[in-house]
Amino acid sequence: MNTFCQSCGMPLSSEQGNNTSDQYCQHCTDSQGKLKSKEFVQAGIAEWLKQISLKDPETADFMKRASHYMNAMPAWAEV
């Protein structure tokens, strides 16, 4: 089993209640364990970046930052 989600980097844990995928977390998969769309995952990562950022949300481009972040993830590196 991978230790981190191959889509977003979130630590994988059986305690999260996601037993449908051993590669992706419950935020990145549907109820059958299939990876959600890149756009859906990107929006979620952008929202997470906005919450942890010290930058002004009105001036920072969190979708662009999320895209750069996702390019380093195995699930999206070749997409």
N, C-alpha and C positions, 0 to 999 in steps of 0.2 A: 504494500500500500504506500502511496505517495504521502509525504508529510504535509505538503502544501497543495492547495488548489492550483492546477495547471492553467487556470484561466485568470484568476485574480490574485493568487498568492496567499490567500487566507489559510491559516493552519487547518488541517483536516482532523476531525475528531469524531469518534463514534458517538460521543455525547451530544453532538449537534443534531442528531436525529436524521442524518442523511446517509442511508445505507444503500441508496440506489446507484451510487457512483464511487469508485475508488480513486478517481482523478480530479473530480470537481466538487466544490462545496454546494450547499443547498441554495445559495444565492445565485449561482451560475447555472443551475440545472432545473429542468422541469420535473414533474412528479414521476416520470419514467427514467430519470437520470440522464436525459439528453441535454447537451450544452445549449443554453439559450443563445439568441442572436448576439452578434458582436455589438450591435447598437444598444441592446438592452443592458448588456454587461458594462459597456462603456459609460452609459448614463449612471449606473450604480456606482462605479468607481469614481466618476466625476463628483457625485454627491458626497461620497466618503472623503475625497480630497478637499472638497469645500468645507466640510465639517472640521477637519484637522488643520486646515491652513490658517496661517496668520495673515495672509494677504487679503485685501479687500475683495469680497466676492463679486463686486460690480466691475472690477477691472481685470481680474484674473480669468484666463480662459481654461477652465477646468476640463472641458471636453477635450481640448488639445492635449493637456497634460495627461489625461486618462488614456488617450490614444498612444502617446509615447510610452507610458507605463505598460500598456497591453502588448506593445511590440516586443517587449522583453519576456513575455510569458509564453511558454511552450504551445499553448492552445492557439495563440494568435500570431506567433512569430512568422509563420509562412503564409498567412492569409492576406 
